[in-house]
Amino acid sequence: MKVLAAMSGGVDSAVAAARAVDAGHEVVGVHLALSRMPGTLRTGSRGCCTIEDSRDAWRACEKLGIPYYTWDFSERFAEDVVQDFVDEYAAGRTPNPCMRCNERIKFAALLEKALALGFDAVCTGHYAKVVEGEQGLELHRAADWAKDQSYVLGVLTAEQLSHSLFPLADTPSKEQVRAEAAERGLTVATKPDSHDICFIPDGDTRGWLAERVEMSEGQILDAQGQVLGTHPGAQAFTVGQRKGLNIGRPAADGKPRFVLEVRPKDNTVVVGPREMLAVDRVAGIRPSWAGAPVSEEATGDWFDCHLQVRAHGDPVPARARVEQGSDQLPDDVTPVGATAAGSAGVRWVIELHEPLQGVAPGQTAVLYQGTRVLGQATIDSAVNSARLGDAVQG
């Protein structure tokens, strides 16, 4: 099989490419240049798209004896990932840029180009597994749950899964990957993992956004609407945030406050105690299935599942159903923090068996059944049905 190995310059993609070579595939390595002006050096473990990373990818391919290329995807990345990130924050939502990068760059633009050039599959260092199920290909968690990355791959479709290769799927630990890299003589064996947002390498998301999103001073309110202070711009806050509120005086009960809601239209931020972050019903828009959909899709019946809303968050038991042509939550709940992104198309309604804290519009809801990824949707609203809107939520 002719395989295009996406080489980030890290240890995972290098070992994944090596295993693809060992499996007898015809492998070609490619590093994606996602910025026209990349930094020359990484900052600790921040960033993954620097000149240093491209050189590490080249050295790994040289060691493996496979061809190496650099493809310029910077324009597509700037439009589909960076600008999307800015637009979502400007609208008061909390986006996941890694999810967008996988959806629109690595498994859309890259895979599309790979297939056009005659490749059969794209190989990456993601920790996830593709298996053949009764209804076709399925996406599952990796053997190492601590490193599992199936959440950020929940956007993949059945067609994309058929052209995806994840050689690290059954590896029991990251330590084993590093040991294997060292045995192979790969210089990235001890290289730190990248984290945070690659296009904000210094980690200052608020400062970065301030240069790209027009912000103005607004009010910080409590759940009852009382003014507690001011902020430099609502778009710089996200639901669940505790630090950086600068209210200046403690709550009456002495407990810390958290961001409950961001209202970009009137430029206000609503804060309150941690318990008010808890939600038990979520609505998701723009859903997609990672493989064949569940049978209940056609009937609209509830199906049991687990919901995960963060890349390394714990899955929580829930039930979900598919709604056709609805842009409202059921009448028995009052949606608070709903975005303007909803449409009259298909959406998911998800009921949690126990409340979950810090769920924000814009986050990605990924549904699981056991280790299988069912699919994903963008969270449009999250509510606590027991309070019926008595307090503001995110």
N, C-alpha and C positions, 0 to 999 in steps of 0.2 A: 504494500500500500504506500502511496506517495503522501507524505505527511509534512505539513508546515508547522514547525515548532515555534511558538511565540516565546521569545527569549527576553525576559524583563531585565536580566542582569543579576537576578537573585539565585539562591541555591535551589529552590523548588523547581523553577523552569529548566535549570541546567540538568538536574537529575532526571526530570521528566523526559527531556530530549534524549538523554543517554539511554534511558530504558526503551524509548522508541527505537533507537538504533539497535540495541540488543535484541529487540523483537523482530528484527529483520526488515523494518520499514526503510524506505528511501526518504531520509529526513533532510530538510533544509531549514536552517534557523533564520528567523527574522526578528529584528528589534524595532519596535514602533517608536518613532520620534513624535512625541505628542506636544512638543513645544518648539517654536522657532528660536527661542532664546533660553535653552536649558541652563541650569546652574552647572558649574564645572564639577562641584563636589557635593556629595550628600551631606546633610546635617544630622549626624548620628544615624538614627533609623528613620528619619523623615524623608519622604520623597522616593520616587522609583523611576524617574524619567530623566535622570541627569546624564551628562557626558560620561561620568564615571560608570554609570550603569550600562551604557552602550558599549563601553570598552570591556567591561566584565562579560557581557554577552558575547562579544567577539572572541575573547580569550577562551570562553567555554566551548564555542563552536570549533575553534581551532584545535582544542584538546580532543574533541570528539571526532574531528576529521570530517566535518560536514560543512557545506557552503553557508555563508553568512551574508545577510543583506540588512540594510536599514530602510524602512519604508516611512515616508513622511505622511503621517496622519494628523498633523497639527491643526490643519484647517477644520477637518471634520471634528476633531476633539474639542476645539475651541467653540464650535457651534453647538454640538450635540451634548457635551458634558459640562464645560465651563459656563457657557451662557445659560444652559438649563439650570445650573446650580444658582446662578445670579437671579434668574427669573423666579425660581421657586422661593428663594428667600425674600425677594421683593414682594411676593404675594403672601408672605406670612407662613409659608410652609417649610418643612424641614426635609430637604432632599437627601438622597443617598447617591453620591457621585460614582462610587464603585459599581453600584447596580447599573447606572446609566452607561458606564464605560463598558461593562460586560455586554449589555444589551445592544448598544449602538456602535461600538468600536470593535471589540474583540470577537464578538459572535454575530456581527452584522457586516460591517465594512470589511474587516479582515477576512472573515469566512467567505464573503461574497467574492473578494479578489482572489482568494486561494482557489476556490472552485473554478473561477474563470481561467486560472492559469493551469488547471489540470490536476490540482491536489485533491486527494480524497478526504482528508480530515485536517483539522487544526488541533495541535497538541499543546496543552498548557500545564502549568504546575499546580493547578487548583486541586484541593483535597475534596473530591466528590466522586461519585460512581455512576456510570450508566449501565443499566442492566436490561435484559430482555424480559418484559412482563407478558402477561396473558393478552393484553391489548396493544402491545408494542413496546417501544423503548420507554424506560422510566429513569428518572434522576433520583439518586439516593444519597444519603449521608456517607461520608468516608468512614473508614475503620477507626481513625483517630478523631473522636468527637471534639477533643480540645482544639484541633486544627481544622475541623470541618468547615468547608466554604460553600456548602450547597445552598445556603441562604442567598448569597450574592449571585448564584447561578439560576435562581428560581425564575428568571425572565426568559430562559431558553425554551424554545419551542421543540416539538417532536422532530421537525426537519433539522434544526440546528443540532440537536442531540445526536442525530444519525451521522453527523460529520465532526463530532467532538471526541477527543481522546484525552483521558485523565489517568496517566500512568501511576500517579501516587495514591490512587483510590484505596488500595488495601494496605498501605504502609501504616504500621501500628503507631509510629511516633515521628515527630520532627527530628528528634535526636538521631534516629536511624537514617534519615535523609542526609543529615549533615555528615554522619559517619561514612555513608556511601560516597558522598561527594569527596571527602578526604581520601578515601581509598582510590578513587578514580583520578586523583591529582587535580581536582577542580579548585581553583583559587578562591571561589566563593563559598567554600565549605563553612567558614566561620563568619561570613558577612551577616550583619544584623538584618532582621526582617524589617521591611518597610511598613509604616503604618501612617495613620492620619490621612489627610487629603494631599495627593501628590502635587497639585498645582498651588498649594499653600504650604510650602516646605517649612516655614518658620512656625506654623501652627497657630498664627494669629488670625483666625477666621474673621473676627469682628473688624480688625483693622483692614483686612483685605477687602471685605464687603463695603467698608466705608468709602473706598476709592471707586466703587463701581455701582453702588446703589445710592440714589439720592435720599438722604436721611435728614430729619429735622426733629427738634426736641418735642417730646410729647409727655403724656401723663402716665404714671404708674398707679393703677387702681387696685383695691382689694375686691373680693368677690361680691361685696355689696355696693360697689361703685364709689367708695370713698377714695379721694385722692391721697396717695401716700408720698408721692414724690414725682420726679421727672426722669426721663431717659433721653439719650442722644439720638435715638432712632429705633422704632419698634422692630424693624427688619433684622436687627443685630441679635435678637433674642430668639430662643427656641423653647418649646414646652419642656418642662422638667428642669430647666436651668436654675441653679441656686446662686452661683457666684456672679458678681458684677452688677447686682441690682442697685447698690448704693442708695438705699432708701433713707438711711441716716438714723432711724429709730427702730427698736425691736417691736415685734408684734405684742399684743396685749398679754398673750400667754407665754411669751418668751421663746416660742418655737421659731425655727427658721422658715423663711418664705421661699416658695418656688414659683416659677412662671407657669401659670395655668392656661393662658391663652395669649396669642399675639393677634392684634387687630390692625392690619396695615391700612385699612380704609380710613379709620379715624386716628391712626397712629398712637394707639394705646396698648399698654401691656398690663395684663391682669395677673395678680399674684395671690398666693394663699398657702395654707399649710399642706404638707406632703399628702395627707389623706385625701385631699380634694383632687389629686392627680389621678386617682383610681377610676378606671372606666371598665364597663362590662359589655359594651356593644360597639362594634366597629363597622363602618361601611367602607368598602373598597371599590374604586373605579378603575377602568382600563385593565380588567383582569386578563390573565393569560394562563394557559395550562402547560405544564412541563411534561409533555406527553399526552396521552389520551385523557380526556376529562372524566370526572366521576359520572356514574350513571345518573345520579340525581340532578345533573345539570339540565336534563331534558324535562324533568318533572317539577323542578323547583322545591323538592323535598329537602329537609335538613339532612346533613351528613356529619358524622363525628370526625374530628380532626384535632390537630394541635396548631396553635398560632405562634409564630415567631415574628417579632417586629424589629429586631436588631441582629446584626451579623453574628454576634457572640452572645445573644440573649438566650434565656431559657425558654423553650417551647412551653406553652400553657394549654391545658385541655379546653376545647371549645366545640361548638357546632356551627355549621355554616350552611347557607343556601344561596342559590343564584336567583337574582331578580332580573327580569327582562323589562326594559323600557320604564324604569323607575328612577327618579332622581330625588326621592324623599325617603327618610327613615320612616318606619311604622309610626302611626299616630300616637302610640302609647309612650313615646319618648320625645324629649325636646333636644334636638341636636345643638350643641354648643361648640364653637370653634370650627364649624364646617367651612370648607373652602369654596371658592367659586369655580373649581375645576370640574364639578360634577356635570354629567351629561345625561341624556335620556336613554343611554344605551345600557348594556349589561353591567351589572355590579354585584358585588358580594355583600351579604349581611352576615356578620360573624358575632355570635354570642359567646362570651367567655364564661366558664364555669366558676371562676373566681376573678375578682377585679384585678386589673393590671395597671401599674402606674407609669406615667410619663409617655403616653402614646400621643403622637403629634400628627396632624395632617401633613401629608407629604412623605411620611415614612412608608416603607414597603411592608405589606403584610404578606408573609409567606406561609402557606398551609402545608401541613405534613400529615401523613397517615403512617405511623411507625417511622421507618427511616426514609420513606418515599416522599419526595417533594411533589405536591399536587400542582402547585402553581403560585402565582403572586398577583397582587393588586396594589394600587397606590391608595393609601388611607385618605379618605375625603373628610370623614368626621369620626369622632369618638365620644361616647357619652356614658354617663352612669344613669341607667334607667331608674334606679331606686330613688334618686333625688329629683328626677323629672325637671332638670334645669334649675333646681333651687340654688345651685352654685355653678359658677363658670368652670368649664373644663377645657383641656386641650385635646 
